[in-house]
Amino acid sequence: MNVLNSNIEQVTTRGIPPGNLLTRTTHRNLVALATLVTISIVGVLYLFNPAQHNFYPICVFHELTGLLCPGCGSLRAIHQLLHGHFAAAFGFNPLLVLALPFLLWTGMCLLAKKAKNPSASIVLRPFWIWLWFAVPVAFGVLRNLPIPPFAWLAP
């Protein structure tokens, strides 16, 4: 019994409570796995043009309805962005190209907030949540209208 107590004291004296040791290790492993998966996906998108290779997933919405969803053209746009072709990327999916700087900035702000205070929770105002859903829906509707002012929204 004395050996058990000394082991618990050793763990707690290092500054990490026994219950949090596994969760911190698991969290680090998940972050490392997510980073590896993201780098792998970006590498595949950089090397293999979605317009020329058939192993990329198809848009189920487009296949079922014949309409363009807000994400149609995103893989081709990201491929073009990775190669520095901003105009071509904008032609494939303008919403993605315009939203990426804001998404990256927001992500960096959230990471900085979590780095300063790991127990901080992320609170989004209802306006931003509604906007997050309304803009892609409006973009999806507008890019499918056969009216000339919106024809440029289709890839």
VOGUZA-707926 format. One record per residue: residue number from 1; x, y, z of N, C-alpha, C, O in turn. Coordinates in Angstrom, 3 decimals, decimal comma, m for minus. Last residue first. Layout:
VOGUZA-707926
ATOM  num    n.east   n.north      n.up   ca.east  ca.north     ca.up    c.east   c.north      c.up    o.east   o.north      o.up
ATOM  NUM         X         Y         Z         X         Y         Z         X         Y         Z         X         Y         Z
...
This chain:
VOGUZA-707926
ATOM  num    n.east   n.north      n.up   ca.east  ca.north     ca.up    c.east   c.north      c.up    o.east   o.north      o.up
ATOM  155   m18,746    27,154   m61,581   m17,382    26,801   m62,020   m17,299    26,507   m63,505   m16,221    26,198   m64,014
ATOM  154   m20,800    30,084   m61,230   m20,675    28,647   m61,515   m19,254    28,327   m61,958   m18,621    29,135   m62,637
ATOM  153   m20,708    32,834   m61,125   m20,545    32,098   m59,868   m20,393    30,589   m60,065   m19,912    29,893   m59,171
ATOM  152   m21,296    33,941   m63,555   m19,877    33,825   m63,212   m19,642    33,067   m61,905   m18,508    32,695   m61,603
ATOM  151   m24,058    34,185   m63,613   m23,446    33,090   m64,360   m21,977    32,881   m63,970   m21,472    31,761   m64,049
ATOM  150   m25,354    36,345   m62,579   m24,873    35,322   m61,628   m24,182    34,149   m62,314   m23,763    33,208   m61,640
ATOM  149   m26,201    38,009   m64,634   m25,324    38,558   m63,590   m24,734    37,517   m62,643   m23,730    37,776   m61,980
ATOM  148   m27,790    36,179   m66,410   m26,403    36,573   m66,699   m25,615    37,175   m65,535   m24,424    36,881   m65,433
ATOM  147   m29,527    33,525   m64,805   m29,525    34,940   m65,159   m28,071    35,384   m65,359   m27,204    35,011   m64,568
ATOM  146   m30,041    30,970   m63,854   m29,560    31,122   m65,234   m29,546    32,573   m65,717   m29,552    32,819   m66,924
ATOM  145   m28,805    30,152   m60,647   m29,741    30,952   m61,429   m29,194    31,148   m62,839   m28,015    31,459   m63,008
ATOM  144   m26,861    28,912   m59,169   m27,690    28,057   m60,020   m28,719    28,829   m60,831   m29,442    28,231   m61,629
ATOM  143   m25,718    30,805   m57,589   m24,867    30,208   m58,621   m25,625    29,261   m59,538   m25,101    28,847   m60,572
ATOM  142   m27,807    31,459   m55,790   m27,409    32,403   m56,834   m26,572    31,751   m57,929   m26,709    32,117   m59,097
ATOM  141   m27,871    29,182   m54,097   m29,047    29,555   m54,896   m28,621    30,441   m56,061   m29,028    30,204   m57,198
ATOM  140   m25,294    29,243   m52,974   m25,758    28,068   m53,708   m26,959    28,372   m54,583   m27,052    27,866   m55,702
ATOM  139   m25,359    31,747   m51,676   m24,391    31,509   m52,754   m24,825    30,324   m53,606   m24,738    30,385   m54,833
ATOM  138   m27,320    31,208   m49,747   m27,545    32,250   m50,753   m26,610    32,066   m51,946   m27,028    32,212   m53,094
ATOM  137   m25,936    29,201   m48,331   m27,233    28,905   m48,951   m27,529    29,924   m50,046   m27,940    29,555   m51,146
ATOM  136   m23,619    30,565   m47,421   m23,502    29,460   m48,382   m24,831    29,102   m49,055   m24,844    28,736   m50,230
ATOM  135   m25,013    32,571   m45,779   m24,163    32,943   m46,908   m23,969    31,772   m47,875   m24,142    31,970   m49,077
ATOM  134   m26,389    31,176   m43,712   m27,112    31,935   m44,733   m26,262    32,229   m45,966   m26,758    32,141   m47,089
ATOM  133   m24,565    29,978   m41,930   m25,466    29,137   m42,725   m26,106    29,896   m43,884   m26,342    29,310   m44,940
ATOM  132   m23,190    32,167   m40,907   m22,412    30,998   m41,333   m23,262    30,066   m42,205   m22,737    29,432   m43,120
ATOM  131   m25,286    33,726   m40,006   m24,531    34,162   m41,180   m23,739    33,008   m41,778   m23,628    32,883   m42,998
ATOM  130   m26,016    32,276   m37,740   m26,960    32,420   m38,843   m26,247    32,838   m40,125   m26,574    32,351   m41,207
ATOM  129   m23,628    32,634   m36,276   m24,083    31,282   m36,615   m25,058    31,343   m37,781   m24,948    30,550   m38,717
ATOM  128   m23,561    35,369   m35,963   m22,500    34,720   m36,730   m22,886    33,305   m37,128   m22,510    32,834   m38,202
ATOM  127   m25,881    35,786   m34,371   m25,741    36,435   m35,676   m24,714    35,718   m36,543   m24,959    35,481   m37,726
ATOM  126   m25,354    34,434   m31,933   m26,311    33,874   m32,902   m26,204    34,497   m34,288   m26,414    33,808   m35,286
ATOM  125   m21,845    34,304   m31,201   m23,121    34,998   m31,138   m24,050    34,417   m32,199   m23,591    33,959   m33,245
ATOM  124   m19,997    31,769   m29,682   m20,376    32,439   m30,921   m21,730    33,093   m30,743   m22,653    32,491   m30,193
ATOM  123   m17,412    31,028   m27,591   m18,794    31,481   m27,619   m19,031    32,225   m28,926   m18,341    33,197   m29,232
ATOM  122   m15,398    28,606   m26,302   m15,623    29,400   m27,496   m17,109    29,742   m27,549   m17,960    28,852   m27,553
ATOM  121   m13,846    28,775   m23,078   m14,807    28,202   m24,010   m15,015    29,170   m25,172   m14,834    30,380   m25,040
ATOM  120   m10,712    28,148   m21,555   m11,666    29,100   m22,125   m12,593    28,396   m23,104   m12,167    27,526   m23,863
ATOM  119    m8,709    26,570   m20,627   m10,057    26,232   m20,170   m11,109    27,177   m20,727   m12,289    27,031   m20,410
ATOM  118    m6,346    27,666   m21,664    m6,836    26,382   m22,183    m8,258    26,029   m21,742    m8,940    25,262   m22,422
ATOM  117    m5,498    30,663   m22,499    m6,356    30,124   m21,453    m6,980    28,818   m21,953    m8,029    28,848   m22,595
ATOM  116    m3,642    31,001   m24,544    m3,570    31,850   m23,357    m4,343    31,258   m22,189    m3,911    31,337   m21,039
ATOM  115    m4,476    29,099   m26,371    m3,108    29,031   m25,864    m2,951    29,861   m24,593    m2,222    29,477   m23,679
ATOM  114    m7,059    29,939   m26,980    m6,884    28,671   m26,266    m5,480    28,541   m25,693    m5,303    27,935   m24,636
ATOM  113    m6,403    32,290   m28,357    m7,223    32,361   m27,147    m7,057    31,096   m26,312    m6,930    31,163   m25,089
ATOM  112    m5,004    31,235   m30,510    m4,312    32,129   m29,588    m5,076    32,238   m28,268    m4,474    32,273   m27,195
ATOM  111    m7,064    29,797   m31,754    m5,886    29,093   m31,238    m5,131    29,948   m30,230    m4,669    29,441   m29,208
ATOM  110    m8,737    31,930   m32,468    m9,220    30,914   m31,530    m8,065    30,121   m30,935    m8,078    29,804   m29,746
ATOM  109    m7,080    33,257   m34,294    m7,538    33,954   m33,077    m8,015    32,957   m32,029    m7,733    33,115   m30,841
ATOM  108    m6,831    31,280   m36,261    m5,637    31,716   m35,533    m6,019    32,449   m34,241    m5,361    32,283   m33,214
ATOM  107    m9,506    31,158   m37,135    m8,858    29,989   m36,548    m7,624    30,365   m35,745    m7,398    29,824   m34,663
ATOM  106    m9,825    33,735   m38,196   m10,650    33,303   m37,067   m10,011    32,107   m36,364    m9,980    32,052   m35,135
ATOM  105    m7,952    33,585   m40,304    m7,800    34,593   m39,255    m8,584    34,188   m38,010    m8,072    34,284   m36,895
ATOM  104    m9,101    31,504   m41,841    m7,753    31,354   m41,277    m7,524    32,342   m40,139    m6,958    31,972   m39,110
ATOM  103   m11,558    32,684   m42,520   m11,525    31,435   m41,765   m10,162    31,217   m41,116   m10,084    30,791   m39,964
ATOM  102   m10,693    34,907   m43,976   m11,461    35,100   m42,745   m11,447    33,847   m41,885   m11,336    33,931   m40,662
ATOM  101    m9,379    33,653   m46,172    m8,644    34,555   m45,260    m9,375    34,772   m43,936    m8,740    34,817   m42,883
ATOM  100   m11,627    32,029   m47,233   m10,415    31,454   m46,643    m9,626    32,416   m45,756    m9,230    32,020   m44,659
ATOM   99   m13,662    33,450   m48,541   m13,848    33,067   m47,139   m12,561    32,569   m46,482   m12,424    32,684   m45,264
ATOM   98   m12,868    33,818   m51,176   m13,124    35,001   m50,353   m13,202    34,659   m48,867   m12,848    35,483   m48,023
ATOM   97   m12,641    31,156   m51,986   m11,469    32,030   m52,077   m11,649    33,273   m51,205   m10,699    33,732   m50,571
ATOM   96   m15,283    30,234   m51,579   m14,157    29,639   m50,856   m12,959    30,584   m50,839   m12,337    30,787   m49,797
ATOM   95   m16,701    31,847   m53,408   m17,005    31,901   m51,972   m15,845    31,345   m51,147   m15,471    31,928   m50,130
ATOM   94   m15,726    31,138   m55,964   m15,432    32,452   m55,396   m15,683    32,537   m53,893   m14,953    33,228   m53,183
ATOM   93   m14,478    28,528   m57,365   m15,361    28,731   m56,221   m15,025    30,065   m55,547   m14,159    30,128   m54,674
ATOM   92   m13,304    28,839   m59,964   m13,894    27,565   m59,555   m14,850    27,726   m58,371   m15,924    27,124   m58,367
ATOM   91   m12,359    31,466   m60,080   m13,295    30,996   m61,097   m13,976    29,692   m60,715   m15,120    29,461   m61,107
ATOM   90   m10,517    31,476   m58,028   m11,722    32,291   m57,887   m12,775    31,866   m58,904   m13,968    31,907   m58,607
ATOM   89    m8,553    29,894   m59,228    m9,244    29,408   m58,036   m10,547    30,164   m57,826   m11,568    29,566   m57,485
ATOM   88    m7,717    31,613   m61,252    m8,326    30,327   m61,606    m9,099    29,760   m60,424   m10,185    29,206   m60,599
ATOM   87    m6,659    33,672   m59,665    m7,776    33,952   m60,574    m8,485    32,657   m60,981    m9,714    32,614   m61,046
ATOM   86    m4,537    32,386   m58,291    m5,682    32,926   m57,560    m6,884    33,187   m58,463    m8,020    32,943   m58,055
ATOM   85    m2,387    30,148   m58,337    m3,258    30,651   m59,405    m4,569    31,160   m58,796    m5,577    30,454   m58,788
ATOM   84    m0,694    28,831   m56,569    m0,581    30,275   m56,718    m1,434    30,882   m57,813    m1,219    32,037   m58,183
ATOM   83    m1,081    26,227   m56,005    m0,111    26,507   m57,062     0,020    27,999   m57,351     0,748    28,398   m58,260
ATOM   82    m3,059    26,355   m54,139    m1,777    25,781   m53,724    m0,676    26,035   m54,753     0,509    26,055   m54,418
ATOM   81    m5,151    27,297   m55,756    m4,558    28,168   m54,732    m3,190    27,665   m54,291    m2,267    28,456   m54,093
ATOM   80    m5,701    24,977   m57,263    m5,186    26,172   m57,931    m4,539    27,149   m56,939    m3,510    27,753   m57,238
ATOM   79    m6,650    23,318   m55,211    m5,490    22,907   m56,015    m4,859    24,126   m56,693    m3,638    24,284   m56,696
ATOM   78    m8,872    24,820   m54,429    m7,760    24,648   m53,491    m6,502    24,215   m54,235    m5,407    24,688   m53,929
ATOM   77   m10,445    24,541   m56,759   m10,011    25,867   m56,311    m8,824    25,760   m55,361    m7,869    26,529   m55,476
ATOM   76   m10,916    21,802   m56,831   m10,164    22,409   m57,933    m9,648    23,794   m57,533    m8,545    24,181   m57,920
ATOM   75   m12,412    21,642   m54,460   m11,154    20,894   m54,590   m10,293    21,482   m55,701    m9,083    21,643   m55,537
ATOM   74   m14,631    23,343   m55,078   m13,699    23,657   m53,986   m12,371    22,914   m54,104   m11,314    23,500   m53,871
ATOM   73   m16,570    22,757   m56,891   m15,385    23,440   m57,391   m14,342    23,721   m56,321   m13,284    24,277   m56,618
ATOM   72   m19,223    23,037   m54,641   m18,780    22,543   m55,952   m17,633    23,397   m56,472   m17,724    24,624   m56,489
ATOM   71   m20,236    24,116   m52,326   m18,880    23,587   m52,291   m18,366    23,090   m53,625   m17,188    22,750   m53,741
ATOM   70   m22,871    24,846   m52,783   m21,895    25,901   m52,474   m20,449    25,410   m52,482   m19,529    26,214   m52,632
ATOM   69   m23,795    22,804   m55,661   m23,863    23,128   m54,238   m22,845    24,242   m53,954   m22,027    24,547   m54,823
ATOM   68   m25,572    22,923   m58,653   m24,277    23,138   m58,006   m24,483    23,481   m56,540   m25,274    24,367   m56,219
ATOM   67   m27,763    20,275   m59,790   m27,481    21,641   m59,360   m26,108    21,716   m58,694   m25,563    20,712   m58,236
ATOM   66   m28,352    17,677   m60,191   m27,831    18,398   m61,340   m27,512    19,857   m61,027   m27,044    20,592   m61,897
ATOM   65   m29,188    16,030   m58,111   m30,074    17,104   m58,560   m29,629    17,784   m59,847   m30,445    18,406   m60,528
ATOM   64   m27,265    13,981   m57,705   m28,693    13,709   m57,524   m29,591    14,764   m58,151   m30,654    14,430   m58,675
ATOM   63   m24,794    15,186   m58,256   m25,163    13,957   m58,944   m26,666    13,683   m58,865   m27,270    13,214   m59,829
ATOM   62   m24,825    17,318   m56,436   m24,800    17,580   m57,883   m25,226    16,348   m58,680   m25,943    16,469   m59,673
ATOM   61   m24,799    15,880   m54,015   m25,881    16,821   m54,302   m25,968    17,091   m55,800   m27,060    17,094   m56,370
ATOM   60   m22,362    14,526   m54,186   m23,605    13,751   m54,201   m24,787    14,659   m54,541   m25,684    14,250   m55,279
ATOM   59   m19,552    15,073   m55,880   m20,564    15,828   m55,138   m21,895    15,087   m55,271   m22,477    15,036   m56,355
ATOM   58   m17,029    12,528   m55,386   m17,949    13,293   m56,223   m18,933    14,040   m55,330   m19,123    13,684   m54,167
ATOM   57   m13,584    12,438   m54,283   m15,017    12,177   m54,096   m15,863    13,065   m55,012   m15,479    14,181   m55,361
ATOM   56   m10,913    11,434   m56,524   m11,505    12,386   m55,581   m13,004    12,097   m55,439   m13,625    11,571   m56,363
ATOM   55   m10,008     9,834   m58,541   m10,113     9,225   m57,215   m10,675    10,177   m56,161   m10,892     9,770   m55,020
ATOM   54    m9,574    10,827   m61,120   m10,920    10,389   m60,763   m11,045     9,825   m59,349   m12,129     9,368   m58,990
ATOM   53    m7,864    13,747   m62,277    m7,842    12,451   m61,602    m9,222    12,115   m61,048    m9,945    12,989   m60,571
ATOM   52    m8,152    16,277   m63,344    m7,531    15,245   m64,179    m7,547    13,858   m63,556    m7,269    12,878   m64,247
ATOM   51    m9,180    18,012   m61,512    m9,784    18,041   m62,843    m9,257    16,909   m63,730    m9,856    16,611   m64,764
ATOM   50    m7,530    17,731   m59,288    m8,850    17,103   m59,259    m9,548    17,096   m60,622   m10,419    16,260   m60,862
ATOM   49    m4,148    17,000   m59,669    m5,195    17,944   m60,052    m6,552    17,238   m60,055    m6,715    16,239   m60,756
ATOM   48    m1,952    16,138   m57,236    m2,895    15,560   m58,186    m4,052    16,514   m58,440    m4,840    16,802   m57,539
ATOM   47    m0,336    17,662   m55,463     0,281    16,812   m56,489    m0,679    16,358   m57,584    m0,273    16,207   m58,737
ATOM   46    m2,105    19,045   m53,789    m1,055    19,766   m54,503    m0,533    18,940   m55,686    m0,318    19,471   m56,776
ATOM   45    m3,689    17,036   m52,729    m4,314    18,078   m53,549    m3,280    18,874   m54,341    m3,563    19,327   m55,450
ATOM   44    m1,708    15,669   m51,288    m2,398    14,989   m52,399    m3,046    16,017   m53,311    m2,970    15,895   m54,533
ATOM   43    m1,067    17,699   m49,418    m0,054    17,156   m50,325    m0,676    16,456   m51,525    m0,219    16,632   m52,655
ATOM   42    m3,473    17,996   m48,060    m2,956    19,128   m48,821    m1,893    18,648   m49,814    m1,831    19,149   m50,937
ATOM   41    m3,550    15,445   m46,874    m4,600    15,850   m47,810    m4,131    17,016   m48,674    m4,363    17,026   m49,883
ATOM   40    m1,236    15,567   m45,240    m1,373    14,538   m46,266    m2,404    14,935   m47,323    m2,163    14,782   m48,521
ATOM   39    m1,859    17,670   m43,520    m0,691    17,787   m44,400    m0,784    16,766   m45,534    m0,441    17,080   m46,674
ATOM   38    m4,092    16,489   m42,226    m4,232    17,728   m42,996    m3,071    17,900   m43,971    m3,289    18,242   m45,134
ATOM   37    m2,900    14,288   m40,951    m3,959    14,073   m41,948    m4,110    15,308   m42,831    m4,241    15,187   m44,049
ATOM   36    m1,135    15,637   m39,202    m0,623    14,705   m40,203    m1,643    14,460   m41,313    m1,282    14,429   m42,490
ATOM   35    m2,956    17,058   m37,614    m1,954    17,769   m38,398    m1,411    16,880   m39,511    m1,247    17,335   m40,643
ATOM   34    m4,356    14,955   m36,420    m5,079    15,904   m37,264    m4,115    16,681   m38,158    m4,416    16,936   m39,324
ATOM   33    m2,237    13,795   m34,946    m2,925    13,030   m35,988    m3,665    13,958   m36,945    m3,606    13,765   m38,160
ATOM   32    m1,630    15,902   m33,165    m0,602    15,399   m34,081    m1,235    14,619   m35,236    m0,814    14,766   m36,383
ATOM   31    m4,079    16,067   m31,818    m3,582    17,227   m32,562    m2,530    16,780   m33,573    m2,540    17,235   m34,717
ATOM   30    m4,113    13,517   m30,649    m5,160    13,903   m31,594    m4,740    15,102   m32,440    m5,013    15,146   m33,639
ATOM   29    m1,881    13,673   m28,962    m1,920    12,680   m30,037    m2,968    13,030   m31,090    m2,733    12,858   m32,286
ATOM   28    m2,716    15,703   m27,209    m1,531    15,899   m28,050    m1,514    14,924   m29,223    m1,175    15,300   m30,345
ATOM   27    m4,906    14,370   m26,035    m5,095    15,618   m26,768    m3,920    15,888   m27,698    m4,117    16,263   m28,854
ATOM   26    m3,619    12,260   m24,749    m4,588    11,979   m25,805    m4,809    13,217   m26,660    m4,891    13,117   m27,885
ATOM   25    m2,141    13,716   m22,877    m1,455    12,881   m23,862    m2,376    12,575   m25,033    m1,950    12,626   m26,187
ATOM   24    m4,247    14,863   m21,439    m3,277    15,715   m22,118    m2,518    14,934   m23,187    m2,282    15,446   m24,281
ATOM   23    m5,564    12,580   m20,460    m6,261    13,485   m21,362    m5,300    14,415   m22,087    m5,525    14,727   m23,257
ATOM   22    m3,661    11,388   m18,776    m4,121    10,690   m19,974    m4,783    11,650   m20,942    m4,574    11,535   m22,149
ATOM   21    m3,403    13,399   m16,778    m2,243    12,910   m17,511    m2,665    12,244   m18,814    m2,074    12,517   m19,859
ATOM   20    m5,562    14,034   m15,215    m5,353    14,826   m16,424    m4,201    14,321   m17,277    m4,038    14,778   m18,408
ATOM   19    m5,485    12,399   m12,956    m6,610    12,275   m13,879    m6,395    12,996   m15,192    m6,987    12,612   m16,200
ATOM   18    m3,149    13,228   m11,532    m3,230    11,905   m12,153    m4,353    11,776   m13,173    m4,175    11,091   m14,180
ATOM   17    m1,987    16,560   m12,352    m2,847    15,667   m11,572    m3,015    14,327   m12,286    m3,024    14,286   m13,516
ATOM   16     1,212    17,603   m12,671     0,093    17,121   m13,469    m0,746    16,203   m12,597    m0,257    15,166   m12,148
ATOM   15     3,371    18,209   m11,113     2,523    19,308   m11,554     1,336    18,882   m12,388     0,527    19,723   m12,777
ATOM   14     4,806    16,248    m9,966     5,323    16,768   m11,234     4,445    17,889   m11,778     4,764    18,461   m12,820
ATOM   13     3,358    15,342    m7,854     4,402    16,320    m7,559     5,022    16,869    m8,838     5,713    17,887    m8,783
ATOM   12     1,667    13,431    m8,911     1,099    14,726    m8,563     2,172    15,763    m8,267     1,919    16,958    m8,416
ATOM   11     3,489    11,316    m9,275     2,788    11,880   m10,423     2,261    13,265   m10,092     2,391    14,184   m10,901
ATOM   10     4,340    10,830    m6,650     5,305    11,182    m7,670     4,619    11,844    m8,858     5,123    12,833    m9,390
ATOM    9     1,967    10,106    m5,351     2,621    11,344    m4,955     3,628    11,787    m6,006     3,774    12,985    m6,246
ATOM    8     1,529     7,658    m6,593     0,560     8,734    m6,802     1,187    10,071    m6,439     0,972    11,065    m7,133
ATOM    7     3,734     6,254    m5,580     3,586     6,448    m7,024     2,611     7,587    m7,323     2,858     8,392    m8,221
ATOM    6     3,195     6,239    m2,826     4,380     6,967    m3,290     4,306     7,206    m4,797     4,763     8,248    m5,268
ATOM    5     0,892     4,629    m2,740     0,826     6,031    m2,324     2,021     6,824    m2,830     1,865     7,979    m3,226
ATOM    4     2,014     2,176    m3,579     0,956     2,817    m4,342     0,850     4,306    m3,999     0,730     5,141    m4,895
ATOM    3     3,776     1,611    m1,484     4,312     1,807    m2,824     3,288     2,536    m3,695     3,656     3,421    m4,467
ATOM    2     1,995     1,173     0,656     2,885     2,311     0,723     3,477     2,630    m0,653     3,668     3,804    m0,970
ATOM    1     0,817    m1,185     0,000     0,000     0,000     0,000     0,866     1,258     0,000     0,503     2,276    m0,589
